[in-house]
């Protein structure tokens, strides 16, 4: 598939499957994804960071047949609220489409980033929504000291935390942001790299 065809496939998937509730939050999954990308674009002009923000929950949107195919090849399927392991499934799906290691790692890390931030920033955990606090239990709770040190040794750990903070802010009822087509060119650039 060409970058344009892949972008069309992704935008169609988000549009057609994004109208459902965003687990325990007062907005749709699509509105959440668009807001996350909007907040990422306010922080950075880096297309990989912005595209990862837009697609961070793509594992929630995938048809069951795709999830079953991907889940069979994914080594670590950690428990989660919503679709089990959606961050891992989504990252693998994007890798198969041709996205860079950085995009896929940012997507894969948005759940563990919350665990890291809860362990290292008291104000962060105090600002989480009720639904996000509830899901933290299923995601392993705050990281231990050894997990925190290991996290800091990983690639792009600061960007992973920034993306997570965009994710947490992206729950605003009625916030007007750009639509899906706003991100087509960035998606295509990420696929053409």
NORQUIFEN-V248102 format. One record per pair of residues at least 24 apart in sequence whose C-alpha atoms are under 7 Angstrom apart, sorted by the first residue. I is the first residue (numbers start at 1). GAP is how many residues later the second one is. If there is no record, write none. Layout:
# NORQUIFEN-V248102
i: {I | I}
gap: {GAP | GAP}
This chain:
# NORQUIFEN-V248102
i: {3 | 3 | 3 | 4 | 7 | 7 | 7 | 11 | 13 | 14 | 17 | 18 | 23 | 24 | 25 | 25 | 26 | 27 | 27 | 32 | 32 | 34 | 34 | 35 | 35 | 36 | 36 | 36 | 38 | 39 | 40 | 40 | 47 | 47 | 48 | 48 | 49 | 51 | 51 | 52 | 52 | 52 | 53 | 56 | 57 | 57 | 57 | 58 | 59 | 59 | 59 | 59 | 60 | 79 | 79 | 80 | 80 | 81 | 81 | 87 | 98 | 99 | 99 | 106 | 109 | 110 | 110 | 110 | 113 | 113 | 113 | 114 | 115 | 115 | 115 | 116 | 116 | 116 | 118 | 119}
gap: {185 | 188 | 189 | 184 | 177 | 180 | 181 | 169 | 48 | 47 | 44 | 43 | 59 | 107 | 106 | 146 | 147 | 144 | 146 | 138 | 139 | 143 | 145 | 135 | 142 | 130 | 131 | 134 | 139 | 127 | 123 | 126 | 139 | 143 | 55 | 142 | 54 | 135 | 136 | 51 | 54 | 55 | 110 | 51 | 29 | 30 | 33 | 32 | 27 | 28 | 30 | 31 | 26 | 59 | 60 | 58 | 59 | 54 | 57 | 24 | 93 | 91 | 92 | 54 | 51 | 50 | 53 | 54 | 47 | 48 | 51 | 50 | 26 | 27 | 28 | 26 | 27 | 32 | 24 | 24}
